[in-house]
Amino acid sequence: MIRTRFAPTPSGIFTINDLHNALFSYLIAKHDQGEFLLRIEDTNQDKYDMDAENNIYAILKLFKINYDGKPVIQSERLNIYNQYAKYLIENGYAYYCFCDEKKLAKERIEATSKNITYMYDGSCRNLTDEEVKSKISNGEEYVIRQKIEKNGTTSFHDEVYGDITFENKSLEDQILLRSDKTPTYNLSNVVDDGLMNISYVTRSNEYLSSTPKYIQLYDNFNFDIPKIIHFPMIVDENKRISNISVISLLNSGYLPEAILNYIALLGWSPKSNNEIFSLKELIEEFDYKNIQKDSCYFDIKKLNWYNRKYLKMMNNDDYLKYIMPFIIKNSNMKNKSRDFVNKIALLYKEHINNPIELVEMSKIFFDDNIVYQQDCRKYLKNSELVRKIVLTFKDEIIKINDWNIELINNCLNNVSNICNISGIDLYMPIRIAISGVTKGPSLVDTIYLIGKEKIINRLG
Ligand code: GLU
């Protein structure tokens, strides 16, 4: 049975790359009725952030990326990693290192700033047992480093990136256990992937170059080497790894279903030409053989497209329920009657990419201070005709006693006949005069909901 895992480190924001990773790992398992596990990699107490951990659970739940069983919490398993580190020492696959960590960190920074690849020089690799014992009994601080096999090469097969071979001499003796006895990711990920029987190790491609070191550790521990699948990363317009926060997208009014659908297609292509997929459909279609190697650009325009589609697909009740908190939080509509707000929200249902846009666009119903948008000008060139249309419209509107859609329609017909004009040439000057914008829902509905009094005031 396929077992995959999502193994986030709870520090900082949960990004779309984290979500992408979780989704792909989930889909790979569920496509084959396998298990998808969650592992919280919280062994670095300096980086640990409780809010970040809570966000991981909340986001997975919201996106319905459900994990099997209980999450594995690494900070509860420190003794296990210590035992495995001890095993490595006893079998000559790791060694105690007493080098001054601060000094090494400084050297690393200096080298990196000069664009030189830094590698720990292995000073402590060949300390004798006696030397080690005496240093430890003198209370010297130490870390445990992997004793990389420096001869030959290490190869592995990645399901996305193919066969990869590294020269062992290019691999660093990385730290496995810190001086505070907590494991680094390099140790705990291998131990846990082994102990949790993870059959497919799935993660983003930033770990490709570390994988040969993990392969050596799997061998050292006599673990079966899992299938290895690295995912392409989502990047921004500068080709940097995107750190867009999932929470910020949700707060900006992007629906979980739309975000999920969009990112599923970043770096994976379905066999069909379909673009709209529910999670269930993704499970059916997802084949990791169709994951691509190249980084994918996060295009907010495409996400807008998806969000608009998903908003349109919602039934009216769900749509209103979803939209309302945004309105309450961000707009001056909050003091209006629920019925009125619902009408406006529904009017825009097919016209918005997200609820924040609704808040912005619907200002025309409340704010009498009309700000004419740039693109209005081109519709107002024939100023004499425009004036005539607007004044006639005002005269006709004043005559309406019973404010309803039918009479507003009649009123527009009258203006059309009197000014001998129709279509966009008629509607645009009126729309601009009452709202200052060129785009929006149907003109008749807009007039109706702005209300007679406000319309007359706005026409001056
Ligand atoms: N804790 C690692 C991270 O958050 C996980 C990498 C992995 O999935 O193995 O980047």
Residues whose N, C-alpha, C, O or C-beta is under 5 A from the ligand:
A	BS01	LIG	A7 P8 T9 E41 N189 T202 R203
